[in-house]
């Protein structure tokens, strides 16, 4: 009986890990594509990426380029037989760096917003 419970636990844990991983990757891809689209729309990067799909209103050009990059990474990994640890460490380091920069930008923005909110409150009194 105990062995069957362990086996069930392994399957449940694997399914949860798959769901969590897929959800995180999906959110990152969707967020990244929208960020590139917004930067392109504002003129910070080439206007080529500022186009949305007519029906789905998704930044399809960004998603196609992102898919091409993913395929290139998989091809390089397959050809050079890279250690999966390398493929995990570098993106993780890049994610942490971008997270730190995002938090720094948020702190700067929140300071401005809190100062603005204090001014508005002062006018209302």
C-alpha positions as CSV (number, residue, x, y, z in Angstrom):
1,X,0.0,0.0,0.0
2,X,2.8,2.4,0.9
3,X,4.6,1.8,-2.4
4,X,1.4,2.7,-4.3
5,X,1.0,5.9,-2.3
6,X,4.6,6.9,-3.1
7,X,4.1,6.2,-6.8
8,X,0.9,8.4,-6.8
9,X,2.8,11.1,-5.0
10,X,5.6,11.0,-7.6
11,X,3.0,11.4,-10.4
12,X,1.1,14.2,-8.6
13,X,4.4,16.0,-8.0
14,X,5.5,15.6,-11.6
15,X,2.2,16.9,-12.9
16,X,2.3,19.9,-10.5
17,X,5.9,20.7,-11.5
18,X,4.9,20.5,-15.2
19,X,2.0,22.9,-14.6
20,X,4.1,25.3,-12.6
21,X,6.9,25.3,-15.2
22,X,4.5,25.7,-18.1
23,X,2.6,28.5,-16.4
24,X,5.8,30.4,-15.6
25,X,7.2,30.0,-19.1
26,X,3.9,31.1,-20.7
27,X,3.7,34.2,-18.5
28,X,7.3,35.1,-19.3
29,X,6.9,34.7,-23.0
30,X,3.6,36.6,-23.0
31,X,5.1,39.4,-20.9
32,X,8.3,39.6,-22.9
33,X,6.5,39.8,-26.2
34,X,4.3,42.6,-25.0
35,X,7.3,44.4,-23.6
36,X,9.1,44.2,-26.9
37,X,5.9,45.3,-28.7
38,X,5.5,48.3,-26.4
39,X,9.2,49.3,-26.8
40,X,8.8,49.1,-30.6
41,X,5.6,51.1,-30.5
42,X,7.3,53.8,-28.6
43,X,10.3,53.9,-31.0
44,X,13.0,52.5,-28.7
45,X,13.6,49.5,-30.9
46,X,12.9,48.9,-34.6
47,X,9.2,49.5,-35.6
48,X,9.2,46.1,-37.2
49,X,8.0,44.6,-33.9
50,X,5.2,47.1,-33.4
51,X,2.6,45.2,-35.4
52,X,-0.1,43.1,-33.9
53,X,-2.0,40.2,-35.5
54,X,-5.3,41.3,-37.0
55,X,-7.5,38.7,-35.3
56,X,-5.7,37.7,-32.1
57,X,-4.1,41.1,-31.3
58,X,-0.8,39.5,-30.3
59,X,2.6,40.7,-31.2
60,X,3.1,37.8,-33.7
61,X,6.4,39.1,-35.1
62,X,8.0,39.1,-31.6
63,X,6.7,35.6,-30.9
64,X,8.0,34.3,-34.2
65,X,11.5,35.7,-33.5
66,X,11.3,34.3,-30.0
67,X,10.4,30.9,-31.4
68,X,13.4,31.1,-33.7
69,X,15.7,31.9,-30.8
70,X,14.3,29.0,-28.8
71,X,14.8,26.7,-31.8
72,X,18.4,27.9,-32.3
73,X,19.1,27.2,-28.6
74,X,17.7,23.7,-28.9
75,X,19.7,23.1,-32.1
76,X,22.9,24.3,-30.5
77,X,22.2,22.1,-27.4
78,X,21.6,19.1,-29.6
79,X,24.7,19.7,-31.9
80,X,27.2,20.5,-29.1
81,X,25.6,18.3,-26.4
82,X,25.7,21.1,-23.8
83,X,25.3,20.2,-20.2
84,X,21.7,21.1,-19.2
85,X,23.1,22.8,-16.1
86,X,24.6,25.5,-18.4
87,X,21.2,26.0,-20.1
88,X,19.6,26.5,-16.7
89,X,22.2,28.7,-15.0
90,X,22.6,31.4,-17.7
91,X,18.9,32.2,-18.2
92,X,18.4,32.1,-14.4
93,X,21.2,34.6,-13.9
94,X,19.7,36.8,-16.7
95,X,16.3,36.6,-15.0
96,X,17.6,37.6,-11.7
97,X,19.4,40.5,-13.2
98,X,16.3,41.7,-15.0
99,X,14.3,41.2,-11.9
100,X,16.7,43.4,-9.9
101,X,16.6,46.1,-12.6
102,X,12.8,45.9,-12.7
103,X,12.5,46.3,-8.9
104,X,14.9,49.3,-9.0
105,X,12.8,50.9,-11.7
106,X,9.7,50.2,-9.7
107,X,11.2,51.9,-6.6
108,X,12.1,55.0,-8.6
109,X,8.6,55.1,-10.1
110,X,6.9,54.6,-6.8
111,X,8.9,57.4,-5.2
112,X,7.6,59.7,-8.0
113,X,4.1,58.4,-7.6
114,X,4.1,58.7,-3.8
115,X,5.4,62.3,-4.0
116,X,2.7,63.1,-6.6
117,X,0.0,61.5,-4.4
118,X,1.2,63.6,-1.4
119,X,0.9,66.7,-3.5
120,X,-2.7,65.8,-4.6
121,X,-3.7,65.1,-1.0
122,X,-2.2,68.4,0.2
123,X,-4.3,70.3,-2.4
124,X,-7.5,68.6,-1.3
125,X,-7.2,69.7,2.3
